[in-house]
């Protein structure tokens, strides 16, 4: 009996320990089931109703405003500015004199040629008089010779006297020929002098800087009394009825651009305005932007290109306006692709964590559900959904700090 009591006394701690272990395990299992089978808490979300819209892909760059036909007139040679007849902002017409230049050497040559031409004309006049005199002399000596021939036949004069008169007649005829030759030489000298004078007049005509077309004066680089070098800038003008944006695209962006694509032009600043235009020119060759200081064509936007090759592009505004200032920098957005009347959603709604893109939608029970979609054209503001959604579906826009899981109850804001 004492041995049996000791046995029971030793077994009691083991029984108590086993019971406590079972109770602990049962409690943990119950807690586990309760935790993982608990109902998720509802999440407050925004619901985006699917509508049909527009998706665009664009190329964006900065550009410089210019007027149509904008050009800088340059000095033909080293001359002095005699008079500037226009100011910046003036409207001019084709053929109007804009600047008068003074070429002193050409003017002196012109005056000298005038004197020379007057001398040659006097010489020609004298040669013509000599021809007339020689012709009269020949006429009189020919008549005398004919008369002497008759007298000699009648025996009034001797043969020697007739021969002397014949020599005088031949001499007069030779003098006439010589006078005519000198007259021709004098005529040639006069003609050459007139040609020289025309060339000098042309040089003097070059001293007048003429407007090649109707337009407006954008910039005047010189003033009266200034000396200019050959090919130095005089003034810049352009046609205000056409406004062009010069854009320098990267080679990667240029591959997406085509002639006649629509572009949006925006003024850079707090009070931005947007204008529309079309691509009218796309250079077939990429070049390193010219950073030389030509204020009529240079752009601050391209001066820091770092030597990267660019493709010169021109965009013509659909309608000219007086808002854009020539030489100013604007933002240009060229639409390279556009789809209309399609399912379009914001790109930040699309989830890319699974093998296929999906969005969260609210099912008929008001819970979160993954909806696999197929994407089409993808723009910066909107992306096209070609399958998986239709107009009227509700897309969930959940807070970024609160990831969703399937079956999560949703409460619309």
Secondary structure as the mmCIF struct_conf table of DSSP 4:
data_model
#
loop_
_struct_conf.conf_type_id
_struct_conf.id
_struct_conf.beg_label_comp_id
_struct_conf.beg_label_asym_id
_struct_conf.beg_label_seq_id
_struct_conf.end_label_comp_id
_struct_conf.end_label_asym_id
_struct_conf.end_label_seq_id
HELX_RH_AL_P HELX_RH_AL_P1 UNK A 2 UNK A 36
TURN_TY1_P TURN_TY1_P1 UNK A 37 UNK A 37
BEND BEND1 UNK A 38 UNK A 38
HELX_LH_PP_P HELX_LH_PP_P1 UNK A 39 UNK A 42
STRN STRN1 UNK A 43 UNK A 49
STRN STRN2 UNK A 52 UNK A 74
BEND BEND2 UNK A 76 UNK A 78
STRN STRN3 UNK A 79 UNK A 84
TURN_TY1_P TURN_TY1_P2 UNK A 88 UNK A 89
STRN STRN4 UNK A 91 UNK A 92
TURN_TY1_P TURN_TY1_P3 UNK A 94 UNK A 95
STRN STRN5 UNK A 97 UNK A 102
HELX_RH_AL_P HELX_RH_AL_P2 UNK A 104 UNK A 154
TURN_TY1_P TURN_TY1_P4 UNK A 155 UNK A 155
BEND BEND3 UNK A 156 UNK A 157
HELX_RH_AL_P HELX_RH_AL_P3 UNK A 159 UNK A 205
TURN_TY1_P TURN_TY1_P5 UNK A 206 UNK A 207
STRN STRN6 UNK A 208 UNK A 210
BEND BEND4 UNK A 212 UNK A 214
STRN STRN7 UNK A 215 UNK A 220
TURN_TY1_P TURN_TY1_P6 UNK A 224 UNK A 225
STRN STRN8 UNK A 227 UNK A 228
TURN_TY1_P TURN_TY1_P7 UNK A 230 UNK A 231
STRN STRN9 UNK A 233 UNK A 250
HELX_RH_AL_P HELX_RH_AL_P4 UNK A 251 UNK A 254
TURN_TY1_P TURN_TY1_P8 UNK A 255 UNK A 256
TURN_TY1_P TURN_TY1_P9 UNK A 259 UNK A 260
STRN STRN10 UNK A 262 UNK A 267
BEND BEND5 UNK A 268 UNK A 271
STRN STRN11 UNK A 274 UNK A 288
HELX_LH_PP_P HELX_LH_PP_P2 UNK A 289 UNK A 290
BEND BEND6 UNK A 292 UNK A 292
TURN_TY1_P TURN_TY1_P10 UNK A 295 UNK A 297
TURN_TY1_P TURN_TY1_P11 UNK A 300 UNK A 304
BEND BEND7 UNK A 305 UNK A 305
TURN_TY1_P TURN_TY1_P12 UNK A 306 UNK A 307
STRN STRN12 UNK A 309 UNK A 317
BEND BEND8 UNK A 318 UNK A 319
BEND BEND9 UNK A 322 UNK A 324
HELX_LH_PP_P HELX_LH_PP_P3 UNK A 325 UNK A 325
TURN_TY1_P TURN_TY1_P13 UNK A 326 UNK A 327
STRN STRN13 UNK A 329 UNK A 345
HELX_RH_3T_P HELX_RH_3T_P1 UNK A 347 UNK A 349
STRN STRN14 UNK A 351 UNK A 351
BEND BEND10 UNK A 353 UNK A 356
STRN STRN15 UNK A 358 UNK A 362
TURN_TY1_P TURN_TY1_P14 UNK A 364 UNK A 365
BEND BEND11 UNK A 366 UNK A 366
STRN STRN16 UNK A 367 UNK A 367
STRN STRN17 UNK A 368 UNK A 372
STRN STRN18 UNK A 374 UNK A 378
BEND BEND12 UNK A 380 UNK A 381
STRN STRN19 UNK A 383 UNK A 387
BEND BEND13 UNK A 388 UNK A 388
TURN_TY1_P TURN_TY1_P15 UNK A 391 UNK A 392
STRN STRN20 UNK A 394 UNK A 397
TURN_TY1_P TURN_TY1_P16 UNK A 400 UNK A 401
BEND BEND14 UNK A 402 UNK A 402
TURN_TY1_P TURN_TY1_P17 UNK A 406 UNK A 407
STRN STRN21 UNK A 409 UNK A 409
STRN STRN22 UNK A 410 UNK A 412
#
